[in-house]
């Protein structure tokens, strides 16, 4: 897993989700606040994020603060300026510099929000500065020219510029739907703008790991089998 190390000049501030800080130098002051007051709390509640954000400020010289992601993958830095806005999965936010903010937003195609299995809610980041996202697996950045289209599994869309149009439609063909092994829906992204595609989502990773985890039923069977084998072994030794 990657780790993000940020060097702050005196007075500089970086804002992060609670629980993401790994270490900080002695001159970093940490301040946890209810961001944006009641209105900010309501906005963050809508997208299922923490009601608090943590501000890290460097005092008495240069300081360093480091952040760790929640899942294995890549940390993607994006510079926002000149009105550039980025729409991302709501779970992807890691931290941001002063001058950047984000709000909940909706997919332009309401049906696509449901059919794409990603929900209607995303976040839109704007302002001037840097924002860092944690994206699962490997990441590919694709630039789309005006009118150029890209078809993607909706679960694999990590982020895209707000200038990119987004819609979702069902995969065509019964065989593709039943035996294709893919999501039943594909997103169509139309340029201009950049799109970031990830190789695996948090949900997919959790499902894959689930199969390797012990489960109560299998554990009880294992215990029962061990007890039975021990008893049989004892009986065999007695008979001999």
VOGU-3710 file (C-alpha; in Angstrom, 3 decimals, decimal comma):
1> xxxxxxxxxx> 0,000/0,000/0,000  1,174/3,505/-0,767  1,630/6,263/1,801  1,306/9,981/1,133  3,974/12,203/2,724  3,212/15,942/2,599  5,709/18,646/3,516  4,036/21,797/4,820  5,642/25,210/5,067  4,952/27,200/8,195
11> xxxxxxxxxx> 1,266/28,169/8,262  0,236/25,740/5,507  -2,758/23,478/6,146  -3,894/20,128/4,770  -7,318/18,624/5,528  -8,065/14,900/5,746  -10,634/12,319/6,738  -10,455/11,216/10,409  -8,230/8,195/10,978  -6,069/8,610/7,886
21> xxxxxxxxxx> -3,004/10,199/9,553  -0,021/7,829/9,905  2,583/10,140/11,478  3,427/13,818/11,826  6,388/15,843/13,019  6,296/17,550/16,404  5,483/20,988/14,985  2,241/19,874/13,271  -0,910/20,990/15,078  -4,008/18,820/14,598
31> xxxxxxxxxx> -7,465/20,406/14,826  -10,701/18,412/14,328  -13,768/20,413/13,335  -17,357/19,998/12,266  -16,671/21,195/8,742  -18,973/23,865/7,339  -21,206/23,998/10,407  -24,665/22,443/10,336  -25,020/22,834/6,554  -21,668/21,139/5,974
41> xxxxxxxxxx> -22,660/18,353/8,356  -25,879/17,761/6,403  -24,038/17,675/3,082  -21,473/15,171/4,340  -24,171/13,044/5,957  -25,900/12,743/2,590  -22,857/11,098/1,023  -22,156/8,923/4,049  -18,919/10,651/5,040  -17,695/11,527/8,528
51> xxxxxxxxxx> -19,244/14,681/9,980  -15,760/15,856/10,984  -12,626/16,770/9,050  -9,142/17,044/10,532  -6,901/20,048/9,749  -3,115/19,707/10,031  -1,169/22,980/10,291  2,589/23,401/10,344  3,867/25,725/13,076  7,395/27,031/13,782
61> xxxxxxxxxx> 8,924/25,992/10,486  8,494/23,201/7,957  6,640/20,075/9,040  5,671/16,721/7,592  2,418/14,793/7,890  1,726/11,416/6,287  -1,556/9,740/5,363  -2,379/6,117/4,622  -5,194/4,843/2,384  -7,974/2,533/3,530
71> xxxxxxxxxx> -7,449/-0,074/0,812  -4,558/-1,309/-1,373  -4,260/0,773/-4,500  -2,950/4,077/-5,760  -2,980/7,581/-4,344  -3,905/9,959/-7,163  -3,088/13,691/-6,845  -5,169/16,136/-8,878  -4,490/19,857/-9,165  -7,596/22,029/-9,362
81> xxxxxxxxxx> -7,375/25,515/-10,864  -9,073/27,696/-13,437  -12,533/26,311/-12,693  -11,527/22,659/-13,130  -13,880/20,305/-11,258  -13,558/16,560/-10,705  -16,332/14,089/-9,886  -15,257/11,031/-7,884  -16,522/8,074/-5,912  -17,523/9,256/-2,463
91> xxxxxxxxxx> -15,198/6,735/-0,762  -12,117/7,884/-2,689  -11,327/11,139/-0,827  -8,087/11,060/1,196  -7,011/14,658/1,842  -6,885/18,135/0,267  -5,001/21,399/0,519  -6,474/24,699/1,639  -8,637/26,263/-1,075  -10,266/22,989/-2,165
101> xxxxxxxxxx> -13,730/21,804/-1,150  -16,178/19,126/-2,208  -19,941/18,681/-2,248  -22,294/15,780/-2,966  -23,445/15,584/-6,557  -25,690/13,359/-8,664  -25,127/11,434/-11,847  -26,686/13,242/-14,783  -28,578/10,085/-15,734  -30,757/9,217/-12,720
111> xxxxxxxxxx> -31,503/5,772/-14,101  -27,793/5,256/-14,579  -27,236/5,855/-10,902  -29,458/2,935/-10,003  -28,675/0,656/-12,916  -24,946/1,150/-12,609  -25,037/-0,238/-9,068  -22,910/2,665/-7,871  -25,708/4,731/-6,386  -26,659/8,257/-7,304
121> xxxxxxxxxx> -24,261/10,035/-4,986  -20,745/11,080/-5,900  -18,595/13,995/-4,780  -17,611/17,030/-6,837  -14,286/18,619/-5,907  -13,595/22,249/-6,850  -11,463/25,230/-5,914  -7,760/25,984/-6,200  -5,185/23,552/-4,858  -4,564/19,829/-4,645
131> xxxxxxxxxx> -6,885/16,984/-3,715  -5,713/13,412/-3,206  -7,829/10,339/-3,893  -7,310/6,715/-2,845  -8,245/4,418/-5,747  -8,378/0,615/-5,576  -5,904/-1,478/-7,549  -4,140/-0,034/-10,579  -5,267/3,222/-12,190  -5,300/4,334/-15,809
141> xxxxxxxxxx> -5,891/7,953/-16,829  -7,589/8,342/-20,207  -8,046/11,645/-22,007  -11,174/11,956/-24,143  -11,351/14,477/-26,970  -14,529/16,362/-27,780  -17,221/13,788/-28,608  -14,933/10,792/-28,010  -16,639/7,968/-26,098  -15,412/5,344/-23,662
151> xxxxxxxxxx> -17,463/2,415/-22,349  -16,583/1,271/-18,837  -17,931/-1,017/-16,141  -19,547/1,554/-13,794  -17,768/0,014/-10,798  -14,416/0,770/-12,416  -14,957/4,523/-12,779  -12,839/6,191/-10,102  -13,065/9,833/-11,221  -13,779/12,009/-14,222
161> xxxxxxxxxx> -13,715/15,687/-15,122  -17,034/17,472/-14,723  -16,890/18,280/-18,457  -17,325/14,565/-19,229  -20,891/13,403/-19,863  -21,983/10,231/-18,021  -24,761/7,769/-18,859  -25,466/4,069/-18,258  -27,198/1,451/-20,378  -27,805/-2,281/-20,132
171> xxxxxxxxxx> -25,511/-4,687/-21,970  -27,112/-5,896/-25,199  -27,602/-9,580/-25,949  -28,956/-12,364/-23,727  -25,718/-14,395/-23,960  -23,659/-11,394/-22,921  -25,957/-10,790/-19,965  -26,049/-14,427/-18,791  -22,592/-15,726/-19,639  -20,404/-12,663/-20,198
181> xxxxxxxxxx> -19,247/-12,617/-16,592  -19,421/-8,825/-16,516  -21,670/-6,241/-14,906  -25,120/-6,095/-16,536  -24,632/-2,396/-17,264  -21,970/-0,305/-18,956  -21,292/3,387/-18,500  -20,670/5,597/-21,509  -18,330/8,525/-20,861  -18,242/11,209/-23,528
191> xxxxxxxxxx> -15,474/13,830/-23,747  -13,957/16,290/-23,520  -12,035/15,617/-20,329  -10,029/13,087/-18,351  -11,276/9,797/-16,900  -9,529/7,713/-14,226  -10,344/3,985/-14,358  -9,514/1,582/-11,522  -8,862/-2,153/-11,778  -10,737/-3,176/-8,614
201> xxxxxxxxxx> -13,180/-1,557/-6,198  -13,290/-1,802/-2,409  -16,437/-3,940/-2,635  -14,878/-6,357/-5,132  -11,745/-6,685/-3,002  -13,849/-7,409/0,085  -15,797/-10,121/-1,760  -12,609/-11,780/-3,011  -11,075/-11,757/0,466  -14,304/-13,087/1,963
211> xxxxxxxxxx> -13,808/-16,457/0,276  -10,488/-16,895/2,076  -11,829/-16,009/5,513  -12,988/-18,598/8,066  -16,752/-18,797/8,518  -18,702/-20,016/11,573  -20,180/-23,042/9,774  -16,891/-24,189/8,308  -15,165/-23,536/11,635  -17,681/-25,702/13,509
221> xxxxxxxxxx> -17,279/-28,453/10,924  -13,531/-28,249/11,320  -13,788/-28,488/15,106  -16,241/-31,395/14,855  -13,982/-33,188/12,421  -10,980/-32,710/14,698  -12,884/-34,062/17,718  -14,118/-37,062/15,735  -10,640/-37,854/14,438  -9,187/-37,598/17,951
231> xxxxxxxxxx> -11,841/-39,956/19,336  -11,291/-42,499/16,570  -7,560/-42,330/17,099  -7,975/-43,016/20,809  -10,222/-46,020/20,110  -7,762/-47,368/17,546  -4,865/-47,131/20,013  -6,896/-48,972/22,667  -7,783/-51,789/20,292  -4,136/-52,218/19,368
//
